[in-house]
């Protein structure tokens, strides 16, 4: 007949578990915040030329001739556009340097400058 061993969880076990979990969560948070550029700007290009630089820390709505660009909470999006398919509007919010919004009809490109956390990679696949 096999003997069953029962282990009783003590207060020390709970304290060690909480300490290890705290260290793990703290490490993940600090790792995710490493290398992030808090002074991000959005670059808006029109016809292959730089039209303007927009500070992402200030909430504003920018009215271009062919589209309206909205900046809010360190993100940017194309709010309205006069292009037929509205692909740039459907792209939604972008917030990291690896993302862009392109309106081919109006020849407008919106990109975020700064060092990307994924700058060491040539390509990203999902």
C-alpha positions, 0 to 999 in steps of 0.5 A, spaced: 500 500 500 502 506 498 503 512 503 500 519 501 504 525 503 500 531 505 504 537 505 501 543 509 502 550 506 505 555 511 505 562 512 513 562 509 510 559 503 505 564 501 510 570 503 515 566 498 510 566 493 508 573 493 515 575 493 517 571 487 511 574 483 512 581 485 519 580 482 517 577 476 511 582 475 516 588 476 521 585 472 516 584 466 514 592 467 521 594 467 523 590 461 517 593 457 519 600 459 526 599 457 528 603 450 521 607 450 522 614 447 517 618 451 519 624 446 515 621 440 513 625 434 509 624 428 512 625 421 506 627 416 509 627 409 505 629 403 508 628 396 514 625 398 516 631 402 516 632 410 509 637 411 510 637 419 512 634 425 507 633 430 508 632 438 504 626 440 504 629 448 499 634 446 492 632 444 490 636 438 486 635 431 490 637 425 486 639 419 490 638 412 486 639 405 485 632 404 484 629 411 483 630 418 489 628 423 487 627 430 493 626 436 491 624 443 494 620 449 501 619 445 497 616 439 495 618 432 490 617 427 487 619 420 480 621 423 477 623 416 479 623 409 476 625 402 479 618 399 474 613 396 476 607 400 477 610 407 483 605 408 487 610 412 481 612 416 480 604 418 487 603 420 486 606 426 490 609 432 498 608 431 503 609 437 509 605 436 515 607 431 514 601 427 507 603 425 505 607 419 498 610 416 498 611 408 493 614 404 495 613 397 490 617 394 492 623 397 499 621 397 500 622 405 504 618 410 504 619 417 509 615 421 512 615 428 519 617 429 523 614 435 527 608 437 522 602 436 523 596 441 524 592 435 529 596 432 534 590 432 529 586 427 529 586 420 522 584 419 516 582 424 511 577 422 504 575 426 
